[in-house]
Amino acid sequence: MHRLQKFPLNKYMPEKQKLILLADDDVEDLELLQEAILQLQPQARLHAVTNGNMVLDYLEQTAGTELPCLIVLDYNMPEINGAELLQRLGSEPRYQNIPKAVWSTSNSNLYIKECMENGADAYFVKPATNKQLLDLANQLLSLC
């Protein structure tokens, strides 16, 4: 009689790629952040949009099993800013377990407080150097 040996599936199956949703109206900032994330985790999947309405549209059209593991929002975006978007996402049970981070050029205590009260898990000031950008990307990946 032969016994079948059971192996943990995750040991032999590739890890599901992390999907991160990035939103920023500054395309250059988006590209820099994407490059930093992919430098640290080349298999990550990134979806970038340039305003808050595009975030909502993307999430509404995404199946529950395909939702991102992290949402990164710029604070100052046209139409819907990061804090307002956090408030909207927080009112939807479907998005409540997804970590959300805000990054902004502003280190205003008012913005930080508003974002944290509206459901952000982290608030970052946009970095000035490549090393700081990689540190930020590493911190974002740790939220995923």
N, C-alpha and C positions, 0 to 999 in steps of 0.2 A: 504494500500500500504506500503510495507516495503522498506526501503532505505538500500542499501548495504553500509556498512562503508568501506572506503578505508584505508588501512594501508600502511605506507611506507615499501617497501620490505626489505630494509636493516635492519629494526628494528627486523624482525622476521627470517631473513635468516642469516646463519653464514657468518661472514666476510671471503672473499676469503683469503686463506693462502698466506702469502708473500713468494715469491720464490727469493732466493738470490744466485747468482753465485759467488763462491769463487775460486780463482786461486792462488796457491802457490806451489813451488816445495819442500818446507819443510813440510812433512806430519804432523810432530808434531805441527807446527804452525797452520796448517789447523784444526787439531783436537781441539786445544785449543780455536781457534776462534769459531768453530762450537759449542762447549760446552758453551761458554759465550753467544752467541746469543740465543741458545735454553734455557739457564737458564732465560734469560729475556723475551723471546717470544717462549714458548714451541711449539706453533702451526706453527712456521715458517718452510718452506721447504728450505733445503739447497742442492745445487749441487756443489760438489767440484771437481776440476781438478788440474793437476800438471804442466801444461805448457800452453803457449799462443796459440799453435795450437789447443789444446783441447778446449780452450775457443771458438775459431772461429768455430770449428766443431760443438760444442754443440749449439751455437747460430744459425748457418745455418740450423740445423736440427729441431729447435724449432719453432712451429707455433707462429704467431704474437700475438695471445691472451695468449700464455703461456710464453712469454718472461719474464725474471726476472725483479723485481722492483729495483734491485741494482746489480752492478758488482763490486766485490772487487778484486783487482789485487796486487800481489807482484811486486815490481819493478824489482828485480833480478831473472828472470826466464830463463830457457834454451830456446833456439830457438828464442823466441820473448820476449823482456823484456816488462815491464808494459807500459813504455812511447810509445814504438812502437805499442803496441796493442791498446792503446788509440787513436793513430793517425789512425789506420786502422778502428777502430769502429766509429770514428768521420766522416769518409768519407762515411759511410753507413747511409742513412736517417732512416732506420729501427731501428737503435740503438741510435740515437741522443737524444732521450728523456729519456733514461735510465740513472739515476745517476751512476757515476763511481767514485770509491775511490781507492787510492793506499795506500798500507802499506808496509813499508820497515824497515830494520835495520838501514838504512842510513838517516841522517838528512841533507844531502848535499843540499845546496841551489840550486845547479845546477840541481839535480834530481827533487826537488820540482818545480822549475820554468819550467823545461821541461814537467813534468806531467800536471801541471796546464795549460800550453799553448796548450797541446795536448788534453785537454778536461776533465781532472779530476775535479770532484766537491770538492774533499778533498784529502789531503795527510796526512797520519799518520805515525809516527815512532812506530815500534812495541813496545808494552809495556813490562815493566820489572816485574810488579807485577800483581797479580790477580785482585786487585781493578782497576788498570789502564786498564786491559783487559776488565773488565766489563764496564768501562766508554767508552772505544773504541766501544764495541759492541752496547752500547746504542746510541752513535753518529751515527754509521752505520745504525741502525734501523730507526733513525730519517730521514735518507736520502731516505728511502724506501717509 
